Amino acid sequence: MTRRGWRLGAVVVLAAICAAGPERPEVIRTASDLGPLPADRYDYTPQDYQRSQRASALLIRQCMAGRGHPDFPLDPRYPSDPIVATAVSTDYGVLDLATARRWGYGWDPAKSPALRPKGRRMTNAEYADLPACSAEASRRLLRGIDLKRDWLYASTRAIEVEKAVKRDPRLRAAWDVWSRCVAEQGFTRYPDPAAAYTDTAWHRGSDGNTRHTQRERATAVADVTCKRRHHTAELWHAARAQKQAVDITRHRDRYAAGLQALRTYRATIAEVLGKLG
């Protein structure tokens, strides 16, 4: 695509973004600033996770009481602390300029996303009974759901959809423009923002955080600056929205069944929380 062709394509896509949804902030600092995606309504949310964790903990405590452990904590520590590995989403890479300047591709270690248990350490006897109670809690929460066919169907399609997104010629052109912009500032010419975020040069630890070196921070600043200059995240988001919409149309019945399974799960969680607190 010629540079003129690219610019015209970018204008068309950006116009579509503005027409397709609610007004977005002038400066994109987080993925949520880009707005919702078509597949979002079919997928597990952070609120679902929090509520399911609470419901599961209540069911496990009830089960453990039945096995002779009446004071089992809702949020126990293991008999020995495991190594914690934190998974960090890299959708669109880093977007906030202030974060890039201070933490590069990592974050403030004082605000680590790793959640540590708040309860007491469980005993060896409790630990021995925990797997059976955890399995029982999972069966209860997933009751009435066809796990092989319907459970989190949107998530099972996400891999194929993202492959299609990465093949989108407009997105590949957007990544190329971003890549040249970063290289022109004296940094590595990465194929896409995810490659910059996951560069092994940043030496991520077991918690997923980086070392915040000067080179890392400078690279992240160039990364964000080029994304803003060329609307990379917005174009990327538009490509994802378009591919998701196509996939939902092609597999409408399966997505609908997946959504019904998710609603069943949410109803079960609400019932457990209502009964057990």
C-alpha positions as CSV (number, residue, x, y, z in Angstrom):
1,M,0.0,0.0,0.0
2,T,1.3,3.4,-0.9
3,R,1.7,6.1,1.8
4,R,-1.2,8.0,0.3
5,G,-3.3,4.8,0.2
6,W,-2.5,4.1,3.8
7,R,-3.5,7.6,4.9
8,L,-6.8,7.3,3.0
9,G,-7.5,3.9,4.6
10,A,-6.7,5.2,8.0
11,V,-9.1,8.1,7.6
12,V,-11.9,5.7,6.5
13,V,-11.3,3.4,9.5
14,L,-11.0,6.2,12.0
15,A,-14.3,7.7,10.7
16,A,-15.9,4.3,11.2
17,I,-14.6,4.2,14.8
18,C,-16.2,7.5,15.6
19,A,-19.5,6.6,14.0
20,A,-19.7,3.1,15.6
21,G,-19.8,3.9,19.3
22,P,-19.8,6.4,22.1
23,E,-17.3,9.3,22.1
24,R,-13.9,8.2,23.2
25,P,-11.3,10.3,25.2
26,E,-9.0,12.4,23.0
27,V,-6.0,10.6,24.5
28,I,-6.1,6.8,24.9
29,R,-4.5,5.7,28.2
30,T,-6.1,2.3,28.8
31,A,-7.7,-0.4,26.6
32,S,-11.1,0.5,28.2
33,D,-10.8,4.0,26.7
34,L,-11.2,2.4,23.3
35,G,-14.7,1.2,24.1
36,P,-16.4,-2.2,24.1
37,L,-15.9,-4.9,21.5
38,P,-18.7,-7.0,20.0
39,A,-17.5,-10.2,21.7
40,D,-17.4,-8.6,25.2
41,R,-21.0,-9.4,26.1
42,Y,-20.4,-13.1,25.4
43,D,-17.4,-13.4,27.7
44,Y,-16.4,-13.7,31.3
45,T,-15.9,-10.3,33.0
46,P,-13.7,-9.2,35.9
47,Q,-16.8,-8.9,38.0
48,D,-17.8,-12.5,37.1
49,Y,-14.4,-13.6,38.3
50,Q,-14.6,-11.8,41.6
51,R,-18.1,-13.1,42.3
52,S,-17.2,-16.6,41.3
53,Q,-14.2,-16.6,43.6
54,R,-16.3,-15.5,46.5
55,A,-19.0,-18.2,45.7
56,S,-16.4,-20.9,45.3
57,A,-14.7,-20.0,48.6
58,L,-18.0,-20.2,50.4
59,L,-18.8,-23.6,48.9
60,I,-15.3,-24.9,49.7
61,R,-15.6,-23.7,53.3
62,Q,-19.0,-25.5,53.6
63,C,-17.5,-28.6,52.2
64,M,-14.5,-28.4,54.4
65,A,-16.7,-28.1,57.5
66,G,-18.4,-31.3,56.5
67,R,-15.0,-33.0,56.4
68,G,-14.1,-31.9,59.9
69,H,-12.5,-28.5,59.3
70,P,-15.2,-26.1,60.7
71,D,-12.9,-22.9,60.7
72,F,-11.5,-23.2,57.3
73,P,-10.7,-19.6,56.0
74,L,-12.3,-18.1,53.0
75,D,-8.9,-17.0,51.6
76,P,-6.3,-19.4,52.9
77,R,-2.6,-19.5,52.4
78,Y,-1.1,-22.8,51.3
79,P,1.1,-24.8,53.8
80,S,4.1,-23.5,51.8
81,D,4.0,-20.4,49.6
82,P,4.1,-21.3,45.9
83,I,5.9,-19.2,43.3
84,V,3.5,-16.7,42.0
85,A,3.5,-15.9,38.2
86,T,1.4,-13.0,37.2
87,A,-0.2,-13.0,33.8
88,V,-0.4,-9.5,32.3
89,S,-2.6,-8.6,29.4
90,T,-0.7,-7.2,26.4
91,D,-3.7,-6.1,24.3
92,Y,-2.4,-3.1,22.4
93,G,0.7,-3.0,24.6
94,V,1.5,0.0,26.8
95,L,-0.8,3.0,26.2
96,D,-0.2,5.5,29.1
97,L,2.7,7.9,28.6
98,A,3.2,8.6,32.3
99,T,3.4,4.8,33.0
100,A,5.8,4.3,30.1
101,R,8.1,7.1,31.4
102,R,8.2,5.7,35.0
103,W,7.8,2.0,34.6
104,G,8.5,1.1,31.0
105,Y,6.7,-2.2,30.2
106,G,6.2,-3.0,33.9
107,W,4.5,-1.4,36.9
108,D,5.0,0.0,40.3
109,P,6.2,-3.0,42.4
110,A,4.4,-1.5,45.4
111,K,1.1,-2.0,43.4
112,S,1.7,-5.5,42.2
113,P,-1.3,-7.1,40.5
114,A,-0.5,-10.4,42.2
115,L,-3.1,-11.0,44.9
116,R,-1.9,-12.6,48.1
117,P,-4.2,-14.6,50.3
118,K,-5.4,-12.8,53.4
119,G,-6.4,-15.8,55.5
120,R,-4.3,-18.0,57.7
121,R,-2.1,-20.8,56.4
122,M,-4.1,-24.0,56.0
123,T,-3.0,-27.1,57.8
124,N,-1.6,-30.2,56.1
125,A,-4.9,-32.1,56.9
126,E,-6.9,-29.3,55.4
127,Y,-4.7,-29.2,52.3
128,A,-5.3,-32.9,51.8
129,D,-9.1,-32.4,51.6
130,L,-9.0,-29.2,49.6
131,P,-8.8,-30.8,46.1
132,A,-12.0,-32.7,46.6
133,C,-13.9,-29.7,48.0
134,S,-12.6,-27.5,45.1
135,A,-13.8,-30.0,42.6
136,E,-17.2,-30.2,44.3
137,A,-17.5,-26.4,44.3
138,S,-16.7,-26.3,40.6
139,R,-19.3,-28.9,39.8
140,R,-21.9,-26.9,41.7
141,L,-21.1,-23.6,40.0
142,L,-21.1,-25.2,36.5
143,R,-24.3,-27.2,37.0
144,G,-26.5,-27.3,34.0
145,I,-23.8,-26.1,31.5
146,D,-22.4,-28.2,28.6
147,L,-18.7,-27.5,29.2
148,K,-17.5,-29.1,26.0
149,R,-20.0,-27.2,23.7
150,D,-21.1,-24.0,25.3
151,W,-18.9,-22.9,28.2
152,L,-17.1,-19.6,27.3
153,Y,-17.6,-20.2,23.6
154,A,-16.4,-16.7,22.8
155,S,-13.1,-17.4,24.4
156,T,-12.6,-20.6,22.3
157,R,-13.2,-18.5,19.2
158,A,-10.9,-15.7,20.3
159,I,-7.7,-17.5,19.1
160,E,-9.0,-17.9,15.5
161,V,-10.5,-14.4,15.5
162,E,-7.1,-12.9,16.6
163,K,-5.4,-14.8,13.8
164,A,-7.7,-13.1,11.4
165,V,-7.1,-9.7,13.0
166,K,-3.4,-10.1,12.6
167,R,-3.9,-10.9,8.9
168,D,-5.9,-7.7,8.3
169,P,-4.0,-5.6,5.7
170,R,-5.0,-2.3,7.3
171,L,-3.8,-3.4,10.7
172,R,-0.5,-4.7,9.3
173,A,0.0,-1.4,7.5
174,A,-0.7,0.4,10.8
175,W,1.8,-1.8,12.6
176,D,4.4,-1.0,9.9
177,V,3.9,2.7,10.3
178,W,4.2,2.4,14.1
179,S,7.3,0.2,13.7
180,R,9.1,2.7,11.4
181,C,8.2,5.5,13.8
182,V,9.8,3.7,16.8
183,A,12.9,2.8,14.7
184,E,13.3,6.4,13.6
185,Q,13.6,7.4,17.2
186,G,16.6,5.0,17.6
187,F,15.0,1.9,18.9
188,T,14.4,-1.7,17.7
189,R,12.1,-2.1,14.8
190,Y,9.6,-4.4,16.3
191,P,7.0,-6.1,14.0
192,D,4.1,-5.0,16.3
193,P,3.5,-3.4,19.8
194,A,3.1,-6.9,21.4
195,A,6.7,-7.7,20.4
196,A,7.9,-4.6,22.1
197,Y,6.0,-5.3,25.3
198,T,7.3,-9.0,25.5
199,D,10.9,-8.3,24.5
200,T,13.1,-10.6,26.6
201,A,15.5,-7.7,27.0
202,W,13.2,-6.4,29.7
203,H,14.0,-9.5,31.9
204,R,10.6,-10.1,33.4
205,G,10.6,-11.8,36.8
206,S,8.4,-14.6,38.1
207,D,5.7,-11.9,38.9
208,G,5.7,-10.6,35.3
209,N,7.3,-7.3,36.2
210,T,10.3,-5.8,34.5
211,R,13.5,-4.1,35.6
212,H,12.5,-0.6,34.4
213,T,15.9,0.1,32.8
214,Q,16.5,3.4,31.1
215,R,16.5,1.7,27.7
216,E,13.2,-0.1,28.5
217,R,11.5,3.1,29.6
218,A,12.8,5.1,26.6
219,T,11.5,2.4,24.3
220,A,8.1,2.4,25.9
221,V,7.9,6.2,25.6
222,A,8.7,6.0,21.9
223,D,6.2,3.1,21.6
224,V,3.3,5.2,23.2
225,T,4.3,8.3,21.3
226,C,4.1,6.5,18.0
227,K,0.8,4.9,18.9
228,R,-0.7,8.3,19.6
229,R,0.8,9.9,16.6
230,H,-0.6,7.3,14.2
231,H,-3.7,6.1,16.0
232,T,-2.3,2.6,16.2
233,A,-4.5,1.4,19.1
234,E,-7.7,2.8,17.5
235,L,-7.0,1.1,14.2
236,W,-6.1,-2.1,16.0
237,H,-9.3,-1.9,18.0
238,A,-11.4,-1.3,14.9
239,A,-9.9,-4.4,13.2
240,R,-10.7,-6.5,16.2
241,A,-14.3,-5.2,16.3
242,Q,-14.8,-5.9,12.6
243,K,-13.4,-9.5,12.8
244,Q,-15.4,-10.3,16.0
245,A,-18.6,-9.0,14.4
246,V,-18.1,-11.2,11.4
247,D,-17.4,-14.3,13.6
248,I,-20.5,-13.7,15.7
249,T,-22.6,-13.5,12.6
250,R,-21.1,-16.7,11.2
251,H,-21.6,-18.6,14.5
252,R,-24.6,-16.8,15.8
253,D,-26.3,-19.9,17.4
254,R,-23.1,-21.0,19.1
255,Y,-22.5,-17.6,20.5
256,A,-26.1,-17.4,21.7
257,A,-25.7,-20.8,23.5
258,G,-22.5,-19.6,25.1
259,L,-24.2,-16.5,26.3
260,Q,-27.0,-18.6,27.8
261,A,-24.4,-20.8,29.6
262,L,-22.8,-17.7,31.0
263,R,-26.2,-16.4,32.2
264,T,-26.8,-19.8,33.9
265,Y,-23.5,-19.6,35.6
266,R,-24.2,-16.1,36.8
267,A,-27.6,-17.2,38.2
268,T,-26.0,-20.0,40.1
269,I,-23.4,-17.7,41.6
270,A,-26.1,-15.3,42.6
271,E,-28.0,-18.2,44.3
272,V,-24.9,-19.4,46.2
273,L,-24.0,-15.9,47.3
274,G,-27.6,-15.4,48.4
275,K,-27.6,-18.5,50.5
276,L,-24.1,-18.5,51.9
277,G,-23.3,-14.9,52.1
